[in-house]
Amino acid sequence: MNNLPRVLLIDEDPSDRRLASLVLTGELGKVEIEEVGTAAEFSSALTAGRFGLVITEARFSWADGLELIQLVREVRPDCPVILFTNETGEELWSETLRLEVDGYVGKISSGYVRLPAVVRSVFFRTRRKAAESSRDAPYRRLVETLPVGVFVATLDGEILEANSALASMLGFFDPEEVVWSTFPDLMVDSSTADAWRTGMISTRYVGNLDVQLRRADDDLMWARVSSWVVEDAGSGMKHIQGIVEDTRDFHAEKEKLSIRAETLARSNEELEQFAYVVSHDLQQPLSVVSSYLELLGETVRPRLEDEEESYLDRAAAATMKVQEMVDAVLGYARIDTRGEEFQQVDFNTVLGDVKDALWEEINSTKAEITSDELPIVTADPSQMEQLLRNLVSNALKFSGDGPARVKVAVEEQETEWQLSVRDVGIGIDPQAVDRIFVMFQRLHTEKEYPGTGIGLAVCKRIVDRHGGRIWVESQLDCGATFYFTIPKRPAVAGEQSE
């Protein structure tokens, strides 16, 4: 289907008419052309008035071409007229200006080549001029200034109108250049074009379709298209209206994120390999050192001085400490790669298991652990226990001189659960709160508070795996409250972390 009006081609020479018709249909598609070569044919065509654009010669044996233009203007004042002739002269030019002829093409070889482009241009300008003077002109001006592309097309997708934003997106200087394109043909992927056509036919609406479009310079661009079928109330004619949003920046960022995700995946693989090296290549020599220190202690300890015996004890303790740190790093590395499938986890049960595991610490600090009614979340059960155990153990360790008081609380948010572990211990310097979640970043010496310095880093990695956040609010000597969030998820068996 072509959106050009019926063309009235007036020329006495049948060869010229035939050649002009062939050129027009070859370039513009199935445009309907009525050829006129005699006065009778012209009179009949003018009376019928079934044309929307006129192409005429300037001289005829039976009439003056300018007089024919005058007659056309009287019958169809808004009909565009193109003068296709070799006639020249000041009088001709003066008359064509008076009659407001819309286009002039010389009837030479290059003129035949130019004729289809002139027809397109004249028709587009005439239609745009009519639109500017119509009642909906203010709305059209608004559409013209929109930063998104707007188009009107036939049901076959042939673009009838386009705004400047769409022309710019597609690499054209003028919206006129976009008209006559077929929208599905602009799509790089033929399957996407077929899906668009199918959607317009079946549901009469296609929304937020991500497509790659081919620009005038053959570069490709990403866009998001929404289009719908509109029926004119008066005529019953249907056409397509649509908007096109430039999403090149979005897809460029998406590509960057994809590259980053691949990089992180490789990093995780390397971390897993590192964990393997730690578990096999480091643990074995550590075990050997520990065994020999133990044998050495059994054989020579009776003959050692007190200071020499302390050296042996320190070496054994240091070896054990390194073993603990190796185990901790191994556990940290495997949080993402060796986690369990997500399932329903009752935090009340988790807290009970944590209390059982920490009963010695609870008794030694005379701790009182209270809690709200805790939620059921979708998560890795073993990691939730490790997370809560680390936080509660931390609260007990830094309880200070008095009895430990620990409160596990919850606050339900719209999309997540916010849990907290609050203590009344020694607190944390606010300037140091960002460092405590980094591996081996300790705020106290090993002698003051023993530990590997990795527990809170493990907590952060667990929370990160679950798509949540973790932070602390504290002041020195005023206790600390550790907060973490777990997103609400549907209870899907076998759900993995994103």
N, C-alpha and C positions, 0 to 999 in steps of 0.2 A: 504494500500500500504506500502511495506517495502522497505527501501532504501539499503538493503544489496544486493551484487551481487549474481549471481548464484553460488552455492557451489558444488564443485566436491568432493564427499566423497568416498575414495578408501579404501576398506576393504574386505578381503576374507570372513569373517564371516558374514552371512546374519543377524544373531541375533544382532551382534554388530552394523552393519549398521542401522538396524531398530531402535534400542534403541537410537543411536546417532541422527538419524533423528527426532525421537519423542521429544528428549530433546531440540534440536535446534528450531524446529517449535513451541514447547510449550513456549519457552522463547523469541524467536525472532519474532514470528508471522509467516506470510505466506512467509517465505523464500523458494526460489526454490532450491531444492537439487537433484542433479543427482548422484545416487548410482552406484558405479563400483566395481565389484568383480572378473572379469576375465581379461585376457590379451586382448581379443577381445574388451571387453567393454571399457577398458582404451584406446586402440588404436583409437577406434571410437570417444570417447569423446575428446581426444587430437587433433585429426584431425579437429573436428568441432570447437573446441576452444571456446565454449559457456559457459565459466565459468570465475569467477573473484576471486575465493578463493578456495584453495585446502586443504582438510584434509586427511591425509594419514597415513597408518600403516608403520612400518619400515621393516617388513619381509613379503614376499609372497612366495607361492610354485612355482609360475611362474615367479617371478622377485624379484630383490632387491629394497626395498622401496626407498633407497637413489638414485638408478639409475633412478627411476620414477621421483624423485624430479629434478634430473639433466635434464631429458627430458622436464619437465614442464618449467624449467628455460630457456631452449633453445627456446621453442615455445613462452612462455609468460614471459619475463624477469621481469616484474614488478608485476607479480601475487603473492600475499602473500600465504605462505605455512605454515600449522600447522602440526606438527608431533604428532599423537595421538596413543601412543603405550606404552607397558610395557617393551620394549627392553631397556637395559642399557648397559653401557660399554664405556671405554675411546675412542675406535675407532668410535663408533656411535656419541659421543659428538663432536669429532674432525671433522667428516664429516658434521654434521649439522651446525657447525660454518663456515666451508668452503663454504657450499652451502647457507649460510645466511638464514637458516630457521627462520621464523618469530615468531614461538611459539612452545612450547613443553608442552603436557598434558599427564600425566600418565593415562593409561586406567584402572582405578579403579573406585569404586563407587563415591568417591569425585571428580575424574577426569571428569566423566560425568556431574556432577553438575557444575564444573568450565568451561566446554567447551564453553557454550554460551558467557560467559564474556570474555574469551580469544579471541573468534571470533570477538566480538565487538572491543576489544582493538587492535587486529592486523589490522583489517580493518581500524580503525580510524588512527592508526600510519602510515599505508601505504599511505592512502589518504593525510595525513598531509605532509608526506615526499615528495609526488609527487607535492603537492601545493607549497612547499618551493622551489622546483627547476623549477617551471613553470615561464612563462614570467610575470605573474601578481603577483609574489612573493612579490615585494616591497609594493604593495597595500595591500596584505594580512597581511604583518607585520604592516602596518599602522593601519589596522582594529584591529589587535590583541592588540595594545597599546591604543586604544580609551577608554575613561572612561565610555562610554555607552555600553550596551549590543548589540551585533549584531548576527543575526542568519540567516540561510538559511534553508528552509523547503520545503517539498513536498506540493502539492496542498491540501493534506489532513491534513497538519499541522505537519507532522512528521519531527522533527528537524534533518537536515543532517549535519549542521555545526554550531558551536557557538564559540564566542571568550571568553577570560578569564574573561572579565568584567561580561558577562552574567552568567558564571559559578559561579563567586563569589557572585553575587546578589542572586542566587538561592541556595546558601549554599553548592556548590560542590567545590572540590579541583581542578578538572581538567575539561576542556571543553568536554573531552571525555565522562564524566558522564552525560552531558546534552544531548548529541546525543542519539537518540532512544526514547527520550521523545516526546510526542505529545503536541504541544504548547497549543491548546485549553484545554487539560486536566490539564494544569498547572493553569488554571484560576479557582478561587474559585466559582464564580457565573456562573452557567450554561447558564443563559440568555445572559450574556456578551459574553461567548464563542460562542453561537449561532449567536449573532450579528456580531462577528468577522468573522465567517465562511460565513455568508450571504454577508457581505461586500466584502470579497475576491472573492466570486463567481460572484456577481452582478456588482460591480464597479471596482474590481481588485485593490482596494486601501482602506485602513483604516488608518486614521490619528488621532494622539493624543487621543487614546482611553485609558481612565483611568480604570485600572483593578487591582484587587487583585490577586496576584500569590501565590501559595503554595510552600514554600521552601522545601529543602530536609529534614530539621529538623521539618517539619510540621508547622513552624511559617508562618504567613502571611505577605506579603509585598505589598505596593502599587507601581505601575509602570505605566508609560505612554508609549503606544505602537503605533508605526507607521509601517505599512507593505504594500507591494505591490507585484504584480505578474510580473515576468520577463520571457521573452521568449528568449531562446537561438537561435541566428540567424542561426547557422549552423545546429543544429539537430531539431529545432522547439520544443524542450522540454520546458515545463513551470515549474517554481518553484517560491517559495515565498522568498522574502528578507525582513528583518525587523530590526528595532532598538528598544531597550527597555531602557527607562530612569528610574532610581531609583528615585521615588518621595516620599519616606518615610518621609523625613524631611519636605517636602511641606505639606503632609497630617497631620503630627504631628502638624505643625503650624496652619493648617486649623482647626484641632480639638480644639486647644487652643483658636482660635478666636471664634469658635462656642460656647465654654464654656463661654468665655467672653461675647458674645452676649446674651446668656441665662442669665448670671449674670446681665448684664445691663438691660435686659427686666424686670427681677425681681426687680431691683433697681427702674426702672421707675414705676412699679406697686406700690412699697412701697412709692415712692414720690407722686403718685396720692392719695394713702391713707392718707399720711401726709397732702396733700392739702385739702382733705375732712375734716380732723380733724381741720385744721386751719380755714377753712371757716365756720364750724359749732360750734366747741367746744370753739374756741377763740373769734370769732366775737361776739357771743352772750354776754359773760360777758363784753367785751369791750363796747358794746352798752349800757349795764346796767350801767357801770361806767360813761360813757359819759352822759347818761340821768340824773343820780343822781347829777353829777357835775353841770349840767345845772339847775336842780331844786334848788340845794343848792345856786347857784349864784343868782337865782331870789329871794330867800327868805331871805338870810342873807347879800347880797352884800351891802345894805344901811347901815348896822351896822358895816361893816369891816373897819379897818384902811387900808391905802394905801398899806402897806407891806403885810398885810393879803390878800388883794384883789389880789395882784400880785401872791401870792401862788396859789390861786384858778385858776387864768388865766393860770399859768404854768402847773398845773395839767390837765386842759382841753386841752391845746396845746399838752402835752405829750401823752394824750389818743388819740387825733386825729392823732399824728405822728405814734403811734403804729398801729392804724387802717390802715394808709396808707402803712406801712411796711408789714402788714399782707396781704393786697390786692396785694401788689407787689410780695411777695413770692408766693401767690396763682397763680398769672398770670405767674410767672416764671416756676412754677411746671407744668403748663398745656400747655406749648408751644408745647411739643411733643405729648401729649395725646389728646389735644382738638383743634389741628390745623385743618384748612380747607383743602379740596382737592386742589391739585396744578392745576392751570389754567393759561391762558394768562393774564399777568399783565403789563399794560403800566405804566412805571415809571414816565412819564410826568403827567399822571392823578394822580398818587400817590403823586407827589410833590405838585400839585395843592391842593389836599385835606389836605396835611400837612400844607400848608400856611394858608388855611382857619381855621384849628384847632388851629394854633398858632398866629392868627392875633394880639391878645393883646400883646404878647411878642415881636412880630415884630414891632409893633407901639412903644412900650416903649423903645426899643433899637435902634429905627430909622434904622432898619436893611434893608439891600439890599441883596436879595437872587437871584442869577443868576444860570443858568444851561446850560449844553450842551443839544443837542437833545438826550433824554434818550431812552434806549432800551425797547423793549417788552420782558419780560422773562416769563418762566413757573415757577410759585411759588404760595405760599399761599398769597392771596391779602391782607388780614387783617394784617398778620405778616410783609409784606413788608412795609405797611403804618406805623406800630408800629416801625419798624427798622429805617426808614427814619425820623420819627417824633422824636425819641429819639436822633438821631445824630444831627439833625438840632436844636432841643431844647437845646442840650448840647452846640452847637456852639454859640447860642444866650446868654445862661447863662454866659458863660465864655468869653464874648466879650471884657471885660475890660471897660475903661472909654469912649472910642470913639464909634462911630456908628458901629454896627455889619456889617460885610461883609462876606457873606457865598456863596461859589461856589460849586454846585453839578456837578461833571464831570463824564465822562465815557470813558473807553478804551476797545475796543473789543480785546479779546485774541482768540486763536485758539479754546479752549474748554469752555471758560467762559467769562462772562462780569465782568470787574473790575470797580466798581463805587467808588467814593470818595466824602467826604464832607469836604471842607477846610474852615477854618476861620482865622481871623487875630487877635485873642484874646490873652489871657495871656499865652497860651502854657502849656506844660507839661514837667516836668523834665524827660529826657530820661531814667534815672534809675528807673522811676516809671511806665513806659509804660506797663509792664507786669501785674502790680497789678490792673490796672483800670478796667479790665474785670472780676474781682472776686467780688462776692456779698459782699456788705457792706465795700468794701475797698475804703475809701474816702481819697482824697488828701487835702481836705479843711474842715474846721469846718462847722457845720450846720448853725452857725450864719453868716459865710462868704458867703456861697452858699448853700441854702436850697435844700433838696432832700432826697430820700430814700437810695441812694448809690447802687441801683440795676439796673439802666437803662442800663448801658453798659454791665452788665452781661446778661441781657435779649437780647441785640443785639447779643452777641456772641452765645447764645443758639439758636436764630432764624437762624443765619447764619450756625451754625453747623447742624441744622435740614435740611437745604437746600444743605448740602454737600460743602459749601464754606469755606472761610477763612476771618478773620477780624484782622486788626492791625492798629497801629497809628504811624505816624512819626511827631515829634514835638521837639521844643526847647523852653525853657522858654522865654516869652515875644516875641515870633516869631510866634504865632498861632499854630494850629494843623491841620493835615489832617488825617481823618479816612478813611481807605480803606476797602472795603469788596468785595468779589467775589460771583457771582451766576453762577453755571454751566449751560451751554447751554443744554437744554433738548428738545426732540420732544414734540410738543404740543399734548399731549395725555389727553383726558378728564378723570378726576377721578384719575390722577396719584398721588400716595402717596409718602411721603419721604421714602428714603431707610433706 
